[in-house]
């Protein structure tokens, strides 16, 4: 069976039926968004990797014990587990996930860019790390909505319910998050747009 | 009658949360409303930039997750 061509729902069904390669495809498909969601909250790669494992362990147990609810998208479900674990981590640590600013820690991206020099990979990763820093600098409420919607794949309705605000407030926060991020990027020395259109 | 779209509509459009009828109407409006199109383009460019912030966990962690799954048996 070619798992690459299956949608998430079919992959979950196949995995529950015993096909481990279906799970491998699900992991490869979603690991980046799940990991980034966690990393933007905890700001530490070691903690983020631990929580990523914990997220998928929870998902494995839920699916293999027959408790997986087919309602909604798999991506939203797995990212919500990750988001909740990251927030719980901060509660345990008695720290606020939304107040401290990024101190510039560099995250090494393990993506292999074919035919790219080590130097260009380094520059690209530094640019991406800088963008993550700019996201950290957004006002807390805006950053929260941005992470939940763009990386954790939650709907604005779900975000409104999770954060106790109206859907219009969630939409407004997202809009200002994007506008403020655009301004920060324009003021920043790094040429994001060049990266956007580079192959 | 031309419908007026809000910035909130644009954000919902960006994330595919506008109902189909509204989405089609907004796309028509984008063809003729320069200001709306520019606002949409700005938001869209920033949204695209957000993909640049995506990063990957180490292969070691990914492999550990996949290996762990194989050790868990079914408990229906």
Interface residues (C-beta under 8 A of the other chain):
Chain A: X18 X20 X23 X24 X27 X28 X31 X32 X33 X35 X36 X39 X40 X48 X49 X52 X53 X56 X57 X60 X61 X64 X65 X66 X107 X109 X110 X111 X127 X128 X131 X132 X135 X146 X149 X150 X151 X155 X156 X168 X171 X172 X174 X175 X178 X179 X181 X182 X185 X192 X193 X195 X196
Chain B: X7 X8 X10 X11 X12 X15 X17 X42 X43 X45 X46 X47 X48 X49 X50 X52 X53 X54 X55 X56 X57 X58 X59 X61 X62 X64 X65 X66 X68 X69 X70 X72 X73 X74 X75 X76
